[in-house]
Amino acid sequence: MRLAVIGYGARIRGVLKYVQQANPECKVTAVVDIRKDKVLNDTEGSGEIRLFETPEEMLEQEKPDGVLIGPRCSLHTEMALKVLPSGIPLYLEKPVATTMEDALRLKRGFEACPSPVIVSFPLRVTSIVKLVKEIIDSGKIGTVEHVQAVNNVPYGGVYFHNWYRDENETGGLFLQKATHDFDYINHVLGLRPVSVCAMTSKQIFKGTKPAGLRCLDCGENKTCAESTVGTPMEQEWPYCAFAEDTGNEDSGSALIRYETGMHVSYSQNFFARQKAGSRGARFLGYKGTVEFDFTTGVVKVFMHHTPRVETYEIDAAEDHFGGDAALAENFVNMIRGTEESVSTLDDGLLSALLCLKARESALTGTFQTIDWT
């Protein structure tokens, strides 16, 4: 299977590792990326790979069996719209759009060219989320009538030290992180969100250090808790997190109402560290509660009317708790024509819409309706 990549960054290289594990016959034969020297260096020894200036040129000359899109986030929509008319199976990185305009363009483009697409939402296919959904679908806890979800990100510095700090690229941290959580919650519930209100704060990663200051050039890099000097991330995370050009909120929360009238509370944070990191949710029904945490791999079921607690332990797996490997296998089988996408572009568009509406709510202090009007 011949694969083409648009945006040959670290994330897509990680995905390709799992694609090639799923089927060693998958080979990257074409790359579209403006960083030609870096691509050549990263692909040295991996066989003949042709570099192209544009997706159009690549699609015309290479005719790949599958395409993976993973440039910076603001380009996801633009690149997807170039590939969709080809009908070639597509692996699209999240977020699928970073603005409402792009989300609408992508929605219209997909309606006109409904090609096979898998969106990079690995959490929904992890063993731990599958177990939670299985328990809920069994009726053990009754219908879910409330959800409390949290994501305390222990590696949050990445969003303030490198290109992620540019909100024009990221679209804000609902689109960067909550998009995953909103997706697995939507998937588990099987319900449609109808409205959202949200709030964000920037209390830590702000300051008066000069714009563009690098940790390496700062006189406080020996004492600053966020300094990357002398760490493995010195080159990848070079900028001062307390400079005046440091973008992105460092915490955010959302309340989401669903079509049945029940609601979800979600909160994320980017300055928790070490063992304070956690990511998971509580799904509450009248009969019982299901609770899980990705960081511990533990699922608990608390029965409400009997003194019984069930505990399940899921072995930890690398890279999004095993979800990346599951998505990669699904992508390979999409190319073969033996499976449909387990994480569709419709799912990606709904999550992006929810994040965009949450961002708008936080900016305006208003409730936002989750629709495309």
C-alpha positions in Angstrom: 0.0 0.0 0.0 1.4 3.3 -1.1 0.8 6.2 1.4 1.2 9.9 0.9 1.7 12.4 3.8 0.8 16.0 3.9 2.7 17.6 6.7 5.4 15.2 7.8 5.6 16.2 11.5 6.1 14.3 14.7 2.5 13.4 15.2 2.1 11.8 11.8 5.4 10.0 12.1 4.0 8.4 15.3 0.8 7.4 13.5 2.8 5.9 10.7 4.7 3.7 13.1 1.4 2.0 14.0 0.1 1.9 10.4 3.2 0.0 9.4 2.9 -2.3 12.4 -0.7 -3.1 11.3 0.5 -3.8 7.8 4.3 -3.8 7.0 3.4 -3.5 3.3 2.3 0.1 3.9 5.1 2.4 2.6 5.3 6.2 2.4 6.0 7.0 -1.2 5.1 10.7 -1.3 5.4 13.7 1.1 4.1 17.3 0.8 6.0 19.5 3.3 7.7 22.9 3.1 10.6 21.6 5.3 12.3 19.6 2.6 15.7 19.3 4.3 14.1 18.0 7.5 11.9 15.5 5.6 14.9 14.2 3.7 16.8 13.8 7.0 13.9 12.1 8.8 13.2 9.7 5.9 16.8 8.8 5.1 17.1 5.1 4.6 13.4 4.5 4.4 13.3 3.9 0.6 12.4 6.1 -2.3 10.1 9.0 -1.2 9.1 11.7 -3.7 8.7 15.2 -2.3 6.0 17.5 -3.8 5.3 21.2 -3.6 1.5 20.9 -3.4 -1.1 18.3 -2.6 -2.6 18.8 -6.1 0.8 17.9 -7.8 1.2 14.9 -5.5 -2.3 13.5 -6.1 -1.9 13.9 -9.9 1.4 12.2 -10.1 1.5 9.7 -7.3 -2.0 8.1 -7.1 -1.5 6.9 -3.5 -3.8 4.3 -1.8 -4.1 6.4 1.4 -3.4 9.9 2.5 -2.5 11.2 6.0 -2.8 14.9 6.9 -0.9 16.3 9.8 0.4 19.8 9.2 -0.1 22.7 11.7 -3.7 22.8 12.8 -4.8 25.9 10.9 -4.1 23.9 7.6 -6.1 20.8 8.4 -9.3 22.0 6.7 -7.5 23.4 3.6 -5.6 20.2 3.0 -8.6 17.9 3.6 -10.6 19.9 1.1 -7.9 19.2 -1.5 -7.9 15.5 -0.9 -11.7 14.8 -0.4 -12.6 15.0 -4.2 -10.1 12.2 -4.9 -12.0 9.6 -3.0 -8.8 8.3 -1.5 -9.1 7.0 2.1 -7.9 9.8 4.4 -6.5 10.0 7.9 -7.1 13.5 9.2 -5.5 14.9 12.3 -7.6 16.8 14.9 -8.9 19.4 15.2 -10.5 19.2 11.8 -11.0 22.9 11.8 -9.8 25.9 13.9 -12.4 28.5 12.9 -16.1 28.4 12.3 -15.5 29.4 8.7 -13.3 26.5 8.1 -15.6 24.1 9.9 -18.5 25.2 7.6 -16.3 24.9 4.5 -15.2 21.4 5.5 -18.8 20.3 6.2 -19.9 21.5 2.8 -16.9 19.9 1.1 -17.6 16.5 2.8 -21.3 16.7 1.9 -20.2 17.2 -1.8 -17.5 14.5 -1.7 -18.3 11.9 1.1 -14.9 10.1 0.9 -13.8 7.6 3.5 -12.2 9.6 6.4 -10.9 8.6 9.8 -10.3 11.5 12.3 -7.6 11.1 14.9 -9.8 10.5 17.9 -8.0 7.6 19.6 -9.6 7.9 23.0 -12.9 6.5 21.8 -11.3 3.3 20.8 -9.2 2.7 23.9 -9.8 -0.5 25.9 -10.8 1.6 28.9 -13.5 3.7 27.0 -14.8 0.5 25.3 -15.3 -1.1 28.8 -17.1 2.0 30.1 -19.4 2.1 27.1 -20.1 -1.6 27.5 -21.0 -1.2 31.1 -23.3 1.8 30.3 -24.9 0.1 27.3 -25.7 -2.9 29.5 -28.1 -0.8 31.6 -26.2 -1.7 34.8 -26.2 1.9 36.1 -29.4 3.0 34.3 -29.5 5.8 31.8 -26.7 8.4 32.2 -28.1 11.6 33.7 -25.0 13.5 34.6 -21.3 13.4 33.6 -18.3 15.0 35.4 -15.2 14.9 33.3 -11.7 16.3 33.9 -8.4 16.6 32.2 -5.5 17.9 34.4 -2.6 17.9 31.8 0.8 17.2 33.5 2.7 18.1 30.4 0.9 21.3 29.7 4.1 23.3 29.0 4.0 22.2 25.4 1.2 24.7 24.8 3.3 27.6 26.0 6.9 26.8 24.9 6.7 26.1 21.2 4.5 26.9 18.2 1.4 25.7 20.0 1.6 29.1 21.9 0.2 30.8 18.8 -3.6 30.9 19.1 -3.9 31.6 15.4 -2.5 28.1 14.8 -4.2 26.2 17.7 -7.6 27.9 17.9 -7.3 27.7 21.7 -7.0 24.8 24.0 -10.6 23.6 23.8 -9.7 22.6 20.2 -6.4 21.2 21.2 -7.4 19.0 24.2 -11.1 19.1 24.9 -11.8 18.0 21.4 -10.7 14.5 22.4 -12.7 14.4 25.6 -15.8 15.9 24.0 -15.6 13.1 21.3 -15.3 10.2 23.7 -18.1 11.6 25.9 -20.4 12.0 22.8 -19.5 8.5 21.7 -20.2 6.9 25.1 -23.5 8.8 25.6 -24.8 8.4 22.0 -26.6 11.7 22.5 -26.6 15.0 20.6 -25.2 18.1 22.4 -27.5 21.1 22.0 -26.0 24.0 23.9 -22.8 25.0 25.8 -21.5 27.6 28.1 -17.8 27.9 29.0 -15.2 29.9 30.8 -11.4 30.2 30.4 -8.7 31.7 32.6 -5.1 32.7 32.0 -3.6 33.0 35.5 -0.2 31.3 35.3 1.4 31.4 31.8 1.5 35.2 31.3 4.0 37.8 32.0 6.2 40.7 30.9 9.2 38.9 29.5 10.1 40.1 26.0 8.3 38.6 23.0 10.2 35.8 21.4 12.5 35.3 24.4 14.1 31.8 24.5 14.8 29.9 27.7 18.4 29.6 26.6 18.8 33.4 26.6 17.0 34.1 29.9 18.9 35.0 33.0 16.5 33.0 35.1 16.8 29.7 33.3 18.6 28.1 36.2 15.8 28.8 38.7 12.6 29.0 36.7 10.4 25.9 37.2 9.4 26.0 33.5 12.9 26.3 32.1 13.6 23.7 29.4 17.4 24.4 29.4 19.4 21.2 29.9 16.3 19.0 29.4 15.4 16.8 26.5 12.9 19.4 25.4 15.4 22.3 25.1 15.2 22.3 21.3 11.5 21.4 20.9 10.2 23.8 23.6 12.6 26.8 23.3 10.4 29.8 24.3 9.7 31.5 27.6 6.3 30.6 29.0 6.1 33.9 30.8 6.7 36.2 27.8 4.2 38.8 26.6 3.6 36.8 23.4 2.6 33.6 25.2 -0.9 32.7 24.0 -3.5 30.2 25.1 -5.6 30.0 28.3 -4.2 27.8 31.0 -7.5 26.4 32.3 -11.0 26.1 30.9 -14.4 24.7 31.8 -17.6 23.9 30.0 -21.2 22.9 30.7 -22.8 21.0 27.9 -26.5 20.3 27.7 -27.7 17.3 25.7 -30.9 16.6 23.8 -32.5 14.6 26.7 -32.0 17.6 29.1 -29.0 16.0 31.0 -25.7 17.9 31.2 -22.0 17.3 31.3 -19.5 19.3 33.3 -15.9 19.4 31.9 -12.8 21.1 33.2 -9.2 21.1 31.9 -6.0 22.6 33.3 -2.5 23.0 32.0 -0.3 23.7 35.0 -1.0 20.6 37.1 2.2 18.6 37.3 3.5 15.2 38.4 1.0 13.0 40.2 -1.6 15.8 40.0 -2.2 14.7 36.4 -5.5 13.0 35.7 -7.9 12.4 32.8 -11.2 10.7 33.0 -14.9 11.0 33.9 -17.8 9.9 36.1 -21.0 8.8 34.3 -23.9 8.8 36.8 -27.2 7.0 36.4 -29.9 6.4 39.0 -28.8 2.8 39.6 -25.0 3.5 39.7 -21.9 5.4 38.7 -19.1 4.4 36.4 -15.8 6.2 37.1 -12.5 5.9 35.2 -9.1 7.5 34.9 -6.8 7.0 31.9 -3.7 7.7 34.0 -4.4 4.8 36.4 -6.1 2.5 34.0 -8.8 1.8 36.7 -12.5 1.6 36.1 -14.9 1.5 39.1 -18.6 0.8 39.1 -20.4 2.0 42.3 -23.9 0.5 42.7 -26.3 3.0 44.4 -28.7 0.7 46.0 -26.5 -2.2 47.1 -23.1 -2.0 49.0 -21.2 -3.2 45.9 -18.2 -1.7 44.1 -16.7 -3.4 41.0 -13.1 -2.6 40.0 -11.5 -3.3 36.7 -7.8 -2.7 35.9 -6.8 -2.1 32.3 -3.1 -2.5 31.4 -1.6 0.7 30.3 -0.7 1.1 26.6 1.5 3.6 24.9 0.4 6.5 22.8 -3.1 7.6 23.7 -3.7 4.5 25.8 -3.6 2.1 22.9 -6.0 4.1 20.8 -3.5 5.1 18.1 -2.8 1.5 17.3 -6.5 0.8 17.0 -7.1 3.8 14.7 -4.1 2.8 12.5 -5.5 -0.7 12.0 -8.9 0.7 11.1 -7.2 3.0 8.6 -5.4 0.1 7.0 -8.7 -1.8 6.7 -10.4 1.2 5.3 -7.8 1.3 2.5 -8.4 -2.5 2.0 -12.2 -1.8 1.8 -13.0 -4.2 4.6 -14.0 -1.7 7.4 -15.7 1.6 7.7 -14.3 4.4 9.8 -14.7 4.1 13.6 -14.1 7.8 14.0 -15.8 9.7 11.1 -15.5 13.2 9.8 -19.0 13.8 11.1 -17.7 13.0 14.6 -14.7 15.3 14.0 -17.0 18.1 12.8 -19.3 17.8 15.8 -16.4 17.9 18.2 -14.9 20.9 16.5 -18.2 22.7 16.5 -18.6 22.0 20.2 -15.1 23.4 20.9 -15.7 26.5 18.7 -19.0 27.2 20.4 -17.3 26.7 23.8 -14.6 29.2 22.8 -17.3 31.7 21.6 -19.1 31.3 24.9 -16.0 32.0 26.9 -15.3 35.1 24.9 -18.8 36.5 25.0 -20.1 35.2 28.3 -23.2 33.7 26.6 -24.8 30.3 26.1 -24.2 29.0 22.6 -26.5 26.7 20.6 -24.7 23.7 19.0 -25.9 24.0 15.4 -24.5 25.0 12.0 -26.6 28.2 11.5 
